[in-house]
């Protein structure tokens, strides 16, 4: 009988390899850690309840609301709006509307049988061809192309509906001018 128990013990010992033992230890440590955390949380919960008492209520008088944002948008009343303020339309700009007239330089003018054309460059020296009626910037339209300049007329609308027109002359620089 005794030798049979010894053989059984050796079989069990052989079955428990090093990796099995590590897995077994890891599982036991995980269980111990989980129980420890649960006991700690329970202790905090009961200690808090003992300190606060059953009849605790939060008093918010004189305290800052923790959920109120620090920065708020200013309320704008209709009477505070300036009727002469220029209002921009909410449209998507494309092509030459991405450039304001001051960002472009006239480098050439060509007169064709149909209409005059102007060659303009942006700051990266990329060239564009414009003609009369081309939209430039947020509010500008090419109204005239002469031998040495391009005239852009900008029309802005105010809150009251009044139109303000301004003219911008884009002059061609002569050789050597900066």
C-alpha positions in Angstrom: 0.0 0.0 0.0 2.8 2.5 0.9 4.7 1.9 -2.3 1.6 2.5 -4.3 1.2 6.0 -2.7 4.8 6.8 -3.4 4.4 5.9 -7.1 1.2 8.0 -7.3 3.1 10.9 -5.7 6.0 10.6 -8.2 3.5 10.6 -11.1 1.8 13.8 -9.8 5.2 15.4 -9.3 6.3 14.6 -12.8 3.0 16.0 -14.2 3.6 19.3 -12.5 6.2 20.8 -14.7 7.8 24.2 -14.2 5.3 26.0 -16.5 2.4 24.4 -14.8 3.7 25.5 -11.5 4.1 29.1 -12.7 0.5 29.1 -14.1 -0.7 27.7 -10.8 1.2 30.4 -8.8 0.0 33.2 -11.1 -3.6 32.1 -10.7 -3.3 32.0 -6.9 -1.6 35.4 -6.8 -4.4 36.8 -9.0 -7.0 35.5 -6.6 -5.2 36.9 -3.6 -4.8 40.3 -5.3 -8.5 40.4 -6.2 -9.6 39.6 -2.7 -7.2 42.2 -1.3 -8.6 45.0 -3.6 -12.2 44.0 -2.7 -11.4 44.2 1.0 -9.7 47.6 0.6 -12.6 49.0 -1.3 -15.1 47.7 1.3 -13.0 49.3 4.0 -13.0 52.7 2.2 -16.7 52.4 1.6 -17.6 51.7 5.3 -15.1 54.3 6.6 -16.7 56.9 4.3 -20.2 56.0 5.5 -19.1 56.2 9.1 -17.5 59.7 8.6 -20.3 61.1 6.6 -23.2 59.7 8.5 -26.5 58.7 7.1 -28.0 62.3 7.0 -25.3 63.9 4.8 -26.4 66.3 2.1 -24.4 68.5 -0.2 -24.7 72.2 0.2 -24.0 74.1 -3.0 -24.6 77.6 -1.7 -21.5 79.8 -2.2 -19.7 77.0 -4.2 -18.7 76.9 -7.8 -20.6 74.5 -10.0 -18.0 71.9 -11.1 -20.0 71.1 -14.3 -20.3 74.7 -15.5 -17.7 75.5 -18.3 -15.0 78.1 -17.5 -15.5 79.9 -20.8 -18.9 80.8 -22.1 -20.1 82.5 -25.3 -21.2 86.1 -24.9 -24.8 86.6 -25.4 -25.3 89.0 -28.3 -28.4 91.1 -28.4 -29.9 92.4 -31.6 -29.7 96.0 -30.4 -25.9 95.7 -29.9 -25.2 94.8 -33.5 -23.7 97.6 -35.7 -25.8 98.1 -38.8 -22.7 99.3 -40.7 -20.7 96.2 -40.0 -19.7 94.2 -43.1 -21.2 90.7 -43.2 -19.5 87.9 -45.1 -21.6 85.3 -46.9 -21.1 81.7 -45.8 -20.0 80.1 -49.1 -17.2 77.7 -50.0 -14.4 79.5 -51.9 -12.6 77.8 -54.8 -10.2 78.7 -57.5 -9.1 82.3 -57.5 -11.4 83.1 -54.6 -8.7 81.5 -52.4 -6.5 84.5 -53.0 -7.0 88.1 -52.1 -5.9 90.7 -54.7 -2.9 91.7 -52.6 -1.5 88.2 -52.7 -1.3 88.2 -56.5 1.2 89.9 -58.8 0.4 90.8 -62.5 3.2 89.5 -64.7 1.6 89.8 -68.1 -1.3 91.0 -70.2 -2.5 89.6 -73.5 -5.2 91.1 -75.8 -7.1 88.5 -77.8 -9.8 89.1 -80.4 -12.4 88.0 -77.8 -11.3 89.5 -74.5 -8.1 90.6 -72.7 -6.4 88.1 -70.4 -4.0 88.7 -67.6 -1.3 86.3 -66.2 -0.9 86.6 -62.4 1.4 84.8 -59.9 0.9 83.9 -56.3 3.8 84.1 -53.7 5.0 80.6 -54.7 5.4 81.8 -58.3 2.5 79.6 -59.6 0.8 81.3 -62.5 -2.9 81.8 -63.2 -4.8 83.2 -66.1 -7.7 85.6 -65.3 -10.2 87.4 -67.4 -12.9 90.0 -66.9 -15.5 88.6 -64.6 -13.1 86.3 -62.7 -13.9 86.1 -59.0 -10.9 87.0 -56.8 -10.9 86.9 -53.0 -14.1 86.9 -50.8 -15.8 89.8 -52.6 -13.7 90.8 -55.7 -14.5 90.6 -59.4 -12.1 91.5 -62.2 -13.8 94.5 -64.0 -11.0 95.8 -66.3 -7.7 94.6 -67.8 -5.5 97.3 -69.3 -2.0 97.2 -70.7 -0.3 97.7 -67.3 -2.9 96.9 -64.7 -5.9 94.8 -63.6 -8.8 96.5 -61.8 -10.6 94.4 -59.2 -13.9 95.8 -57.7 -14.9 94.5 -54.3 -18.5 94.7 -53.2 -19.2 94.3 -49.5 -22.7 94.2 -47.9 -23.5 95.6 -44.4 -26.0 94.3 -42.0 -28.4 97.0 -43.1 -28.1 95.8 -46.7 -26.1 98.8 -47.9 -23.4 97.9 -50.6 -19.9 99.3 -50.2 -17.8 99.2 -53.4 -14.0 99.6 -53.4 -11.6 99.4 -56.4 -8.2 97.8 -56.2 -5.6 98.3 -59.0 -3.1 95.5 -59.4 -0.3 97.0 -61.4 2.2 95.1 -63.5 5.7 95.5 -62.2 8.4 96.6 -64.7 11.6 94.7 -65.0 13.8 95.3 -62.0 10.9 96.6 -59.7 10.3 94.9 -56.4 
